[in-house]
Amino acid sequence: MGSINVSSQNPVQENGVVIWITGLPACGKTSLGHHLLQGFTKRGVPPLLLDGDLLRSEGDEMLTYSEADRSKASRTESDRALVVAISGALG
């Protein structure tokens, strides 16, 4: 994988940052997320990884990959991402 360029200044100071990785199933989204996690951690930027597969299985109900459930999962994930951004974190 290529390198991740993060300036020496912490880009996540007062405002959080959310990097949302989308794509087809099994296309490497989780692998890319873990690579980004390692890169930011090495540079002193504490990230938070919100893995859609894990979030999908943590709820009160098991969500499937139907259009309705995917839509519900996206709304829930976007709400969590908003909390991350408001908190000033990198997620």
Biotite code that builds the C-alpha atoms (Angstrom):
import biotite.structure as struc

atoms = struc.array([
    struc.Atom([0.000, 0.000, 0.000], chain_id="A", res_id=1, res_name="MET", atom_name="CA", element="C"),
    struc.Atom([1.052, 3.595, -0.493], chain_id="A", res_id=2, res_name="GLY", atom_name="CA", element="C"),
    struc.Atom([1.920, 5.955, 2.300], chain_id="A", res_id=3, res_name="SER", atom_name="CA", element="C"),
    struc.Atom([-0.482, 8.161, 4.203], chain_id="A", res_id=4, res_name="ILE", atom_name="CA", element="C"),
    struc.Atom([0.560, 11.795, 4.305], chain_id="A", res_id=5, res_name="ASN", atom_name="CA", element="C"),
    struc.Atom([-0.433, 13.632, 7.452], chain_id="A", res_id=6, res_name="VAL", atom_name="CA", element="C"),
    struc.Atom([1.128, 16.985, 8.220], chain_id="A", res_id=7, res_name="SER", atom_name="CA", element="C"),
    struc.Atom([3.101, 17.413, 11.412], chain_id="A", res_id=8, res_name="SER", atom_name="CA", element="C"),
    struc.Atom([0.244, 19.504, 12.775], chain_id="A", res_id=9, res_name="GLN", atom_name="CA", element="C"),
    struc.Atom([-2.669, 17.522, 14.084], chain_id="A", res_id=10, res_name="ASN", atom_name="CA", element="C"),
    struc.Atom([-5.509, 18.029, 11.573], chain_id="A", res_id=11, res_name="PRO", atom_name="CA", element="C"),
    struc.Atom([-7.968, 16.896, 14.228], chain_id="A", res_id=12, res_name="VAL", atom_name="CA", element="C"),
    struc.Atom([-7.808, 19.690, 16.762], chain_id="A", res_id=13, res_name="GLN", atom_name="CA", element="C"),
    struc.Atom([-11.173, 21.321, 17.310], chain_id="A", res_id=14, res_name="GLU", atom_name="CA", element="C"),
    struc.Atom([-13.149, 19.659, 14.560], chain_id="A", res_id=15, res_name="ASN", atom_name="CA", element="C"),
    struc.Atom([-13.239, 15.946, 14.016], chain_id="A", res_id=16, res_name="GLY", atom_name="CA", element="C"),
    struc.Atom([-12.684, 14.220, 10.725], chain_id="A", res_id=17, res_name="VAL", atom_name="CA", element="C"),
    struc.Atom([-14.606, 11.281, 9.317], chain_id="A", res_id=18, res_name="VAL", atom_name="CA", element="C"),
    struc.Atom([-13.232, 9.208, 6.470], chain_id="A", res_id=19, res_name="ILE", atom_name="CA", element="C"),
    struc.Atom([-16.094, 7.100, 5.132], chain_id="A", res_id=20, res_name="TRP", atom_name="CA", element="C"),
    struc.Atom([-14.965, 4.194, 2.963], chain_id="A", res_id=21, res_name="ILE", atom_name="CA", element="C"),
    struc.Atom([-17.666, 2.706, 0.760], chain_id="A", res_id=22, res_name="THR", atom_name="CA", element="C"),
    struc.Atom([-17.644, -0.078, -1.784], chain_id="A", res_id=23, res_name="GLY", atom_name="CA", element="C"),
    struc.Atom([-18.869, -3.478, -2.770], chain_id="A", res_id=24, res_name="LEU", atom_name="CA", element="C"),
    struc.Atom([-18.747, -6.391, -0.321], chain_id="A", res_id=25, res_name="PRO", atom_name="CA", element="C"),
    struc.Atom([-15.297, -7.970, 0.083], chain_id="A", res_id=26, res_name="ALA", atom_name="CA", element="C"),
    struc.Atom([-13.523, -5.216, -1.879], chain_id="A", res_id=27, res_name="CYS", atom_name="CA", element="C"),
    struc.Atom([-11.042, -4.375, 0.903], chain_id="A", res_id=28, res_name="GLY", atom_name="CA", element="C"),
    struc.Atom([-12.796, -1.624, 2.873], chain_id="A", res_id=29, res_name="LYS", atom_name="CA", element="C"),
    struc.Atom([-11.884, -3.131, 6.251], chain_id="A", res_id=30, res_name="THR", atom_name="CA", element="C"),
    struc.Atom([-8.293, -3.778, 5.166], chain_id="A", res_id=31, res_name="SER", atom_name="CA", element="C"),
    struc.Atom([-7.963, -0.186, 3.985], chain_id="A", res_id=32, res_name="LEU", atom_name="CA", element="C"),
    struc.Atom([-9.493, 1.032, 7.249], chain_id="A", res_id=33, res_name="GLY", atom_name="CA", element="C"),
    struc.Atom([-6.948, -0.925, 9.290], chain_id="A", res_id=34, res_name="HIS", atom_name="CA", element="C"),
    struc.Atom([-4.110, 0.407, 7.116], chain_id="A", res_id=35, res_name="HIS", atom_name="CA", element="C"),
    struc.Atom([-5.326, 3.969, 7.713], chain_id="A", res_id=36, res_name="LEU", atom_name="CA", element="C"),
    struc.Atom([-5.687, 3.232, 11.432], chain_id="A", res_id=37, res_name="LEU", atom_name="CA", element="C"),
    struc.Atom([-2.039, 2.134, 11.639], chain_id="A", res_id=38, res_name="GLN", atom_name="CA", element="C"),
    struc.Atom([-0.834, 5.082, 9.581], chain_id="A", res_id=39, res_name="GLY", atom_name="CA", element="C"),
    struc.Atom([-2.603, 7.702, 11.634], chain_id="A", res_id=40, res_name="PHE", atom_name="CA", element="C"),
    struc.Atom([-1.624, 6.046, 14.920], chain_id="A", res_id=41, res_name="THR", atom_name="CA", element="C"),
    struc.Atom([2.067, 6.044, 13.902], chain_id="A", res_id=42, res_name="LYS", atom_name="CA", element="C"),
    struc.Atom([1.794, 9.770, 13.245], chain_id="A", res_id=43, res_name="ARG", atom_name="CA", element="C"),
    struc.Atom([0.242, 10.545, 16.621], chain_id="A", res_id=44, res_name="GLY", atom_name="CA", element="C"),
    struc.Atom([-3.287, 11.109, 15.339], chain_id="A", res_id=45, res_name="VAL", atom_name="CA", element="C"),
    struc.Atom([-5.559, 8.887, 17.437], chain_id="A", res_id=46, res_name="PRO", atom_name="CA", element="C"),
    struc.Atom([-8.168, 7.358, 15.122], chain_id="A", res_id=47, res_name="PRO", atom_name="CA", element="C"),
    struc.Atom([-11.370, 5.471, 15.825], chain_id="A", res_id=48, res_name="LEU", atom_name="CA", element="C"),
    struc.Atom([-12.361, 2.673, 13.441], chain_id="A", res_id=49, res_name="LEU", atom_name="CA", element="C"),
    struc.Atom([-16.095, 2.119, 12.995], chain_id="A", res_id=50, res_name="LEU", atom_name="CA", element="C"),
    struc.Atom([-16.333, -1.144, 11.041], chain_id="A", res_id=51, res_name="ASP", atom_name="CA", element="C"),
    struc.Atom([-19.721, -1.515, 9.370], chain_id="A", res_id=52, res_name="GLY", atom_name="CA", element="C"),
    struc.Atom([-19.777, -5.309, 9.754], chain_id="A", res_id=53, res_name="ASP", atom_name="CA", element="C"),
    struc.Atom([-19.151, -5.045, 13.489], chain_id="A", res_id=54, res_name="LEU", atom_name="CA", element="C"),
    struc.Atom([-21.623, -2.204, 13.934], chain_id="A", res_id=55, res_name="LEU", atom_name="CA", element="C"),
    struc.Atom([-24.247, -4.146, 12.000], chain_id="A", res_id=56, res_name="ARG", atom_name="CA", element="C"),
    struc.Atom([-23.952, -7.091, 14.409], chain_id="A", res_id=57, res_name="SER", atom_name="CA", element="C"),
    struc.Atom([-23.888, -4.988, 17.624], chain_id="A", res_id=58, res_name="GLU", atom_name="CA", element="C"),
    struc.Atom([-27.400, -3.564, 17.398], chain_id="A", res_id=59, res_name="GLY", atom_name="CA", element="C"),
    struc.Atom([-30.534, -4.742, 19.086], chain_id="A", res_id=60, res_name="ASP", atom_name="CA", element="C"),
    struc.Atom([-31.508, -6.614, 15.959], chain_id="A", res_id=61, res_name="GLU", atom_name="CA", element="C"),
    struc.Atom([-29.526, -8.497, 13.381], chain_id="A", res_id=62, res_name="MET", atom_name="CA", element="C"),
    struc.Atom([-29.525, -6.498, 10.184], chain_id="A", res_id=63, res_name="LEU", atom_name="CA", element="C"),
    struc.Atom([-29.292, -8.207, 6.825], chain_id="A", res_id=64, res_name="THR", atom_name="CA", element="C"),
    struc.Atom([-28.058, -6.834, 3.541], chain_id="A", res_id=65, res_name="TYR", atom_name="CA", element="C"),
    struc.Atom([-31.558, -6.049, 2.273], chain_id="A", res_id=66, res_name="SER", atom_name="CA", element="C"),
    struc.Atom([-32.055, -2.547, 0.905], chain_id="A", res_id=67, res_name="GLU", atom_name="CA", element="C"),
    struc.Atom([-34.118, -1.529, 3.951], chain_id="A", res_id=68, res_name="ALA", atom_name="CA", element="C"),
    struc.Atom([-31.570, -2.899, 6.446], chain_id="A", res_id=69, res_name="ASP", atom_name="CA", element="C"),
    struc.Atom([-28.622, -1.361, 4.577], chain_id="A", res_id=70, res_name="ARG", atom_name="CA", element="C"),
    struc.Atom([-30.409, 1.984, 4.658], chain_id="A", res_id=71, res_name="SER", atom_name="CA", element="C"),
    struc.Atom([-31.063, 1.637, 8.396], chain_id="A", res_id=72, res_name="LYS", atom_name="CA", element="C"),
    struc.Atom([-27.431, 0.644, 9.026], chain_id="A", res_id=73, res_name="ALA", atom_name="CA", element="C"),
    struc.Atom([-26.195, 3.656, 7.023], chain_id="A", res_id=74, res_name="SER", atom_name="CA", element="C"),
    struc.Atom([-28.341, 6.031, 9.062], chain_id="A", res_id=75, res_name="ARG", atom_name="CA", element="C"),
    struc.Atom([-27.054, 4.520, 12.305], chain_id="A", res_id=76, res_name="THR", atom_name="CA", element="C"),
    struc.Atom([-23.442, 4.649, 11.109], chain_id="A", res_id=77, res_name="GLU", atom_name="CA", element="C"),
    struc.Atom([-23.796, 8.256, 9.973], chain_id="A", res_id=78, res_name="SER", atom_name="CA", element="C"),
    struc.Atom([-25.184, 9.178, 13.413], chain_id="A", res_id=79, res_name="ASP", atom_name="CA", element="C"),
    struc.Atom([-22.154, 7.527, 15.049], chain_id="A", res_id=80, res_name="ARG", atom_name="CA", element="C"),
    struc.Atom([-19.798, 9.270, 12.609], chain_id="A", res_id=81, res_name="ALA", atom_name="CA", element="C"),
    struc.Atom([-21.385, 12.615, 13.496], chain_id="A", res_id=82, res_name="LEU", atom_name="CA", element="C"),
    struc.Atom([-20.690, 11.972, 17.190], chain_id="A", res_id=83, res_name="VAL", atom_name="CA", element="C"),
    struc.Atom([-17.058, 11.183, 16.304], chain_id="A", res_id=84, res_name="VAL", atom_name="CA", element="C"),
    struc.Atom([-16.724, 14.401, 14.295], chain_id="A", res_id=85, res_name="ALA", atom_name="CA", element="C"),
    struc.Atom([-18.339, 16.549, 16.993], chain_id="A", res_id=86, res_name="ILE", atom_name="CA", element="C"),
    struc.Atom([-16.047, 15.041, 19.623], chain_id="A", res_id=87, res_name="SER", atom_name="CA", element="C"),
    struc.Atom([-13.000, 16.209, 17.687], chain_id="A", res_id=88, res_name="GLY", atom_name="CA", element="C"),
    struc.Atom([-11.806, 12.692, 16.915], chain_id="A", res_id=89, res_name="ALA", atom_name="CA", element="C"),
    struc.Atom([-10.686, 11.093, 13.703], chain_id="A", res_id=90, res_name="LEU", atom_name="CA", element="C"),
    struc.Atom([-13.023, 8.309, 12.709], chain_id="A", res_id=91, res_name="GLY", atom_name="CA", element="C"),
])
